[in-house]
Amino acid sequence: MTGHSARSVADQLSAVLAAVTLLPPALVSLDEALGLVLAEDILSKTDTPPFDNSAMDGYAVQRADLLQASDMHPVTLPVIADLAAGTSQNPLLEPGQVARIMTGAPIPDGADAVVPIEDTDQGTETVTIVRAPQPAAHIRRAGEDAHAGDTVLTRGSVLWPTRIAAAASAGTSSLWVHPVPRVAVISTGSELVTPGEPTRRGQIPDSNSYLLAAAVSMAGAVPIRLGAVPDDENTLRSLLASLADSVDVIVLSGGVSVGAYDVVKAVLAPLGTVRFGPVKMQPGKPQGFGRWSDPADAPESADTDDVDNDNSGDNAAAGPLIFALPGNPVSAFVSFEVFVRPALRRLGGHTDLFRTTISATAGESWNSPDGRAQYMPVTLAGQGSRSVVRPAAAGGSGSHLVAGLGQAVGLAIVPENVRQIAEGDRVTVMLLT
């Protein structure tokens, strides 16, 4: 990558988001809609509620019959009907008559108030009432919540339980939504073995595929963790080709720099649809981003070191988005949070793309590389404006410190023109939980 200019974090993120388009809407049932994003407005098909109904268990009455009712002067009236929720009965109340009624049952014609059961002797043939109701007491009016044609939910709404209930009440049984992105997660490196298996000299457990698959899930997407593949170009090429029609995104870690065995760059750079190049950040400097395309469509001659090539946004139908992240765990995680997570959120139709940030006080000093934005994994103590952050690992933001990363609850973001954070300085922290 020598000789090519590095992108700022902002420029790299802008390029990523410019290449992301919403996944096409799909029709799902209410049972399948939780957490998805609406692709259309939902209009109420009927008035909600669709008819006047009782808000209490009690008696539907004509209020004029009970104006003098009290403990000292109770009023006893005949009960002419028993109305349960769901009934289609509609008896006409004449003056001096009442109907026993349950919550949700339609208000019968002639009634203009409901007396709660607590203000009666709970009779079934006649009832004695000891308190006069207020006008229209305990009656839910038709259309009180929404009228037919009213917008109940707007496009872009995330379908939480309360919103699913609102859609159901509007008479909708299925919804057009943006589907959840399907994301293949692959670690590369012949040194990687499945965690728990014995290791020989030169081997390490594959933590990245577990790290990134979990991060994909927390971003609201569906991870397909494929584990580790060796540093073999043909193996990786065949695997990527097999995924082209079944996933929306491929996230790779490792093999993106300038080493002799950087298999990811060797396979993807010749396609002409993936840009490899440095980003002014620490950790996470080497980055690759673009789309998979059929190798048969690649230019006859491609310069694998042409890191300024950028066709990542072209031909969106060519294949899934590809993120080629560094192999060191902290670098891979930081890269995911900064670039991949916002892209996955946008793919699924979300508008809240970014993590919450807060301002906190540095509890100790640390250095930051000149000319690169630093993302320091930190712990957090205190709350609000009194929050104090410290590096999560003794080695600071070292890209290999995965055990220390396990203690982090945030990433302190140090601008690229700041070379040192002093104890007591205010820093911006991206929260990870």
C-alpha positions in Angstrom: 0.0 0.0 0.0 3.1 2.2 -0.1 2.7 5.3 -2.3 -1.1 5.5 -2.0 -2.9 8.1 0.1 -4.8 6.9 3.2 -8.4 7.7 3.6 -9.8 9.3 6.7 -12.3 7.4 8.8 -15.0 9.7 7.6 -14.2 9.2 3.9 -14.1 5.4 4.3 -17.4 5.4 6.1 -18.9 7.7 3.5 -17.8 5.3 0.7 -19.3 2.3 2.6 -22.6 3.9 3.2 -22.8 5.2 -0.4 -22.6 1.6 -1.6 -25.4 0.4 0.7 -29.0 0.2 -0.5 -32.0 -1.0 1.4 -32.8 -4.7 1.0 -35.9 -5.1 -1.1 -39.1 -5.3 1.0 -40.6 -8.6 1.8 -44.1 -9.5 3.1 -44.1 -11.1 6.5 -46.8 -12.1 9.0 -47.2 -10.3 12.3 -45.6 -13.3 14.0 -42.4 -12.7 11.9 -42.2 -9.0 12.2 -40.5 -8.4 15.5 -37.5 -6.1 15.2 -37.9 -5.5 11.5 -38.3 -2.1 9.8 -41.6 -1.2 8.0 -41.2 -0.5 4.3 -44.7 1.2 4.0 -47.1 3.2 6.1 -49.8 1.3 7.9 -53.3 2.7 7.6 -56.2 1.6 9.8 -58.7 -0.4 7.8 -61.5 0.4 10.3 -62.3 2.7 13.2 -60.4 1.7 16.3 -62.3 0.7 18.3 -64.8 -0.2 15.6 -67.8 0.3 17.9 -68.7 2.0 21.2 -67.8 -0.4 23.9 -67.6 -0.7 27.7 -64.4 0.2 29.5 -65.6 -1.6 32.7 -67.4 -4.6 33.9 -70.8 -3.2 35.1 -74.2 -2.1 33.7 -75.1 -0.1 30.6 -77.7 2.4 31.7 -79.6 5.5 30.8 -78.0 8.1 33.0 -81.3 10.0 33.5 -82.6 7.1 35.5 -79.9 7.4 38.1 -79.4 11.1 38.7 -80.6 10.8 42.4 -78.9 7.4 43.1 -76.8 7.4 46.3 -76.0 5.2 49.3 -79.0 6.7 51.1 -81.2 6.5 48.0 -80.3 3.4 46.0 -82.1 2.8 42.7 -83.2 -0.7 41.6 -83.8 -1.4 38.0 -84.5 -4.5 35.9 -81.7 -6.2 33.9 -82.9 -7.0 30.4 -79.7 -8.5 28.9 -76.3 -9.9 29.7 -73.7 -8.7 27.2 -70.3 -10.4 27.1 -67.3 -9.2 25.1 -67.7 -10.5 21.5 -71.5 -10.6 21.6 -73.4 -9.4 18.6 -76.6 -8.7 20.6 -77.9 -5.2 20.6 -80.9 -4.9 22.8 -82.6 -1.5 22.9 -82.7 0.0 26.4 -85.9 1.7 27.3 -86.0 4.2 30.2 -85.8 2.4 33.5 -83.9 -0.6 32.0 -80.2 -1.7 32.2 -78.0 -4.4 30.7 -75.3 -6.2 32.5 -72.1 -5.6 30.4 -68.5 -6.9 30.4 -65.4 -4.9 29.4 -65.1 -4.7 25.6 -68.7 -5.5 24.9 -70.7 -3.2 22.5 -72.8 -0.5 24.2 -76.4 -1.3 23.5 -78.6 1.2 21.7 -80.3 3.6 24.2 -77.5 3.4 26.8 -75.4 6.5 27.5 -73.2 5.5 30.4 -71.8 2.5 32.2 -72.0 2.0 36.0 -69.0 0.0 37.4 -69.9 -3.2 39.1 -68.4 -1.8 42.3 -71.3 0.7 42.5 -74.0 -2.0 42.5 -75.1 -5.1 44.3 -74.1 -7.2 41.2 -77.7 -8.4 40.6 -78.5 -10.4 37.5 -82.3 -10.0 37.3 -82.5 -6.7 39.0 -79.7 -4.5 40.1 -79.4 -1.9 42.8 -77.2 1.1 42.0 -75.9 3.4 44.7 -74.0 6.1 42.6 -75.0 8.2 39.6 -72.6 7.9 36.7 -71.0 10.9 34.9 -72.1 11.7 31.4 -70.8 9.0 29.0 -69.0 7.3 31.9 -66.8 4.4 31.0 -67.7 4.3 27.3 -65.0 3.9 24.7 -66.2 5.7 21.6 -65.8 4.2 18.1 -62.7 5.7 16.4 -61.4 7.1 19.7 -58.0 5.6 19.0 -58.0 5.9 15.2 -60.3 6.4 12.3 -60.4 4.3 9.1 -57.7 5.6 6.9 -55.6 7.1 9.7 -51.9 6.4 9.6 -51.1 4.1 12.5 -47.4 3.4 11.8 -45.1 5.2 9.4 -42.5 3.7 7.0 -39.2 3.3 8.8 -40.7 2.3 12.1 -39.0 -0.5 14.0 -41.6 -3.1 14.8 -41.4 -3.5 18.6 -44.2 -5.4 20.4 -46.4 -2.3 20.9 -46.2 -1.4 17.2 -47.0 -5.0 16.2 -50.1 -4.6 18.4 -50.9 -1.3 16.7 -50.7 -2.9 13.2 -52.9 -5.8 14.4 -55.5 -3.3 15.8 -55.5 -1.5 12.4 -56.7 -4.8 10.8 -53.4 -5.7 9.2 -52.3 -9.4 9.3 -49.1 -9.0 7.2 -46.5 -6.3 6.7 -44.1 -5.2 4.0 -40.7 -4.9 5.8 -37.0 -4.7 5.0 -35.7 -8.2 5.7 -32.8 -8.8 8.1 -29.4 -8.9 6.3 -27.8 -12.4 6.1 -24.1 -12.1 6.8 -21.4 -14.7 6.2 -18.5 -14.5 8.6 -15.2 -16.0 7.7 -11.8 -15.9 9.3 -8.7 -16.6 7.2 -5.4 -18.0 8.3 -3.7 -21.4 8.2 -2.7 -20.8 11.8 -6.3 -20.8 13.1 -7.9 -23.8 14.8 -11.3 -24.3 16.4 -11.4 -23.1 20.0 -10.9 -26.0 22.4 -8.9 -28.1 20.0 -5.2 -28.8 20.8 -2.8 -26.3 19.3 0.8 -27.0 18.1 3.5 -24.3 17.8 2.3 -21.6 15.5 -1.4 -22.2 15.9 -4.0 -20.1 17.7 -7.7 -20.4 18.4 -10.0 -18.7 15.9 -11.7 -16.0 18.0 -12.5 -13.6 15.2 -15.4 -15.6 13.6 -17.1 -15.9 17.0 -16.4 -12.2 17.8 -17.8 -11.0 14.4 -20.7 -13.4 14.3 -21.8 -12.1 17.7 -21.4 -8.5 16.6 -23.5 -9.2 13.5 -26.3 -10.6 15.6 -26.1 -7.6 18.0 -26.4 -5.3 15.0 -29.7 -6.8 14.1 -28.5 -9.1 11.3 -28.4 -12.9 10.9 -24.8 -14.3 11.1 -23.7 -17.4 9.2 -20.5 -18.2 10.9 -18.3 -20.3 8.6 -15.3 -20.4 10.8 -11.7 -20.4 9.5 -10.3 -21.1 6.1 -6.6 -21.7 5.3 -4.4 -19.4 3.3 -5.3 -21.0 0.0 -6.6 -18.8 -2.8 -8.6 -21.6 -4.5 -10.3 -22.6 -1.3 -11.3 -19.1 -0.5 -12.4 -18.2 -4.0 -14.6 -21.3 -4.2 -16.2 -20.5 -0.8 -16.9 -16.9 -1.8 -18.4 -18.0 -5.1 -20.7 -20.5 -3.3 -22.0 -17.7 -1.0 -22.8 -15.2 -3.8 -26.5 -15.9 -4.2 -27.3 -16.8 -0.5 -26.1 -13.9 1.6 -26.2 -10.1 1.5 -22.9 -9.4 3.1 -19.6 -11.2 3.6 -17.3 -10.2 6.4 -13.7 -11.6 6.2 -10.9 -11.0 8.7 -7.2 -11.4 8.0 -5.2 -11.4 4.8 -5.8 -7.8 3.8 -2.3 -6.2 4.2 0.8 -6.6 2.1 2.2 -9.9 3.4 3.2 -12.9 1.2 0.2 -14.9 2.4 -2.5 -12.2 2.4 -5.0 -14.5 0.6 -8.1 -12.2 0.9 -6.4 -9.4 -1.0 -4.9 -11.9 -3.5 -8.4 -13.2 -4.3 -10.5 -10.1 -4.2 -8.3 -7.3 -5.6 -8.2 -8.7 -9.2 -12.0 -8.5 -9.3 -11.9 -4.7 -9.6 -14.9 -4.3 -7.4 -13.1 -4.3 -4.0 -10.9 -1.5 -2.9 -8.0 -2.2 -0.6 -6.2 0.7 1.1 -5.1 2.2 4.4 -7.5 4.1 6.6 -6.1 6.7 9.1 -7.2 4.9 12.2 -5.6 2.8 15.0 -6.2 0.0 15.2 -7.7 -1.1 11.9 -5.4 0.6 9.3 -5.7 -2.0 6.5 -9.2 -2.1 5.0 -10.9 -3.7 2.1 -14.5 -3.0 1.0 -16.6 -3.6 -2.1 -18.8 -6.2 -3.7 -18.2 -9.8 -4.9 -18.3 -10.3 -8.6 -17.9 -13.3 -10.8 -14.1 -13.6 -11.5 -15.0 -14.3 -15.1 -16.2 -10.7 -15.3 -12.9 -9.3 -13.9 -10.6 -7.3 -16.2 -8.1 -9.4 -18.1 -5.3 -7.6 -16.2 -5.7 -6.2 -12.8 -3.1 -4.6 -10.5 -3.6 -6.1 -7.1 -1.7 -3.2 -5.6 -4.1 -0.6 -7.1 -5.6 0.3 -3.8 -7.1 3.5 -5.1 -9.4 1.5 -7.4 -12.9 2.1 -6.1 -15.8 0.4 -7.8 -17.4 -0.6 -4.5 -20.7 1.1 -5.3 -21.0 0.0 -8.9 -23.3 -2.8 -10.1 -25.2 -3.4 -6.9 -26.7 -6.5 -8.4 -23.3 -8.1 -8.9 -23.1 -9.8 -5.5 -23.0 -9.3 -1.8 -21.1 -6.5 -0.1 -17.7 -7.6 1.1 -15.8 -6.2 4.1 -12.2 -7.4 4.4 -11.1 -6.5 7.9 -7.7 -6.9 9.6 -6.9 -10.2 11.3 -5.9 -9.0 14.7 -9.0 -9.2 17.0 -9.1 -5.7 18.3 -8.6 -4.3 14.8 -11.3 -6.5 13.4 -13.8 -5.5 16.2 -13.1 -1.8 15.9 -13.4 -2.0 12.1 -16.7 -3.8 12.5 -18.1 -1.1 14.9 -16.9 1.8 12.8 -17.8 0.5 9.3 -19.7 -2.8 9.2 -22.3 -2.2 11.8 -23.7 1.1 10.3 -23.9 -0.6 6.9 -25.8 -3.6 8.3 -28.2 -1.2 10.1 -28.8 0.7 6.8 -29.3 -2.5 4.8 -32.1 -3.5 7.2 -33.9 -0.1 6.9 -32.8 1.3 10.2 -32.1 5.0 10.5 -30.3 4.8 13.9 -27.0 3.6 12.3 -24.5 4.6 15.0 -23.8 3.7 18.6 -24.5 6.1 21.4 -21.6 8.3 22.3 -21.0 10.2 25.6 -18.4 12.6 26.9 -16.3 11.2 29.8 -13.1 12.1 31.7 -9.9 10.2 31.1 -8.8 8.5 34.4 -5.2 8.2 33.2 -3.0 9.3 30.4 -2.2 7.5 27.2 -0.6 8.2 23.8 -2.3 8.3 20.4 -0.6 7.9 17.0 0.0 11.1 15.1 -2.2 11.4 12.0 -4.5 8.5 12.8 -7.8 8.5 14.8 -7.5 6.2 17.7 -10.2 3.9 19.0 -9.1 2.9 22.5 -11.1 0.0 24.2 -12.0 1.4 27.6 -13.7 0.6 30.9 -16.2 3.0 32.3 -16.9 4.0 35.9 -19.5 6.5 37.1 -22.5 7.9 35.3 -23.4 10.8 33.1 -20.9 13.8 33.1 -19.0 12.1 35.9 -18.1 9.1 33.9 -14.4 8.1 34.0 -12.7 6.0 31.4 -9.5 4.0 31.4 -7.9 1.7 28.8 -9.3 -1.8 29.1 -5.9 -3.5 28.7 -2.5 -2.6 30.0 -1.3 -2.6 26.4 -3.8 0.1 25.4 -5.2 -0.3 21.9 -2.8 -3.0 20.8 -4.6 -4.9 18.0 -3.9 -8.3 19.4 -5.2 -7.8 23.0 -8.4 -9.8 22.8 -8.4 -10.7 26.5 -8.3 -7.0 27.4 -11.0 -6.3 24.8 -13.3 -8.5 26.8 -13.3 -5.9 29.6 -14.2 -3.0 27.3 -17.6 -1.4 27.5 -16.7 1.4 25.0 -14.3 2.8 22.5 -12.7 6.2 23.4 -12.4 8.1 20.1 -9.2 10.2 19.8 -9.1 12.6 16.8 -6.2 12.0 14.3 -4.6 15.3 15.2 -4.3 14.5 19.0 -1.1 12.7 20.1 -1.8 12.3 23.8 -4.7 12.1 26.2 -3.8 13.5 29.6 -5.5 12.4 32.8 -8.5 14.7 33.3 -9.1 15.3 29.5 -12.6 15.0 28.2 -12.9 12.3 25.5 -15.8 11.0 23.3 -16.7 7.4 24.1 -18.7 5.1 21.8 -20.7 2.8 24.0 -20.7 -0.9 23.1 -23.7 -2.0 25.2 
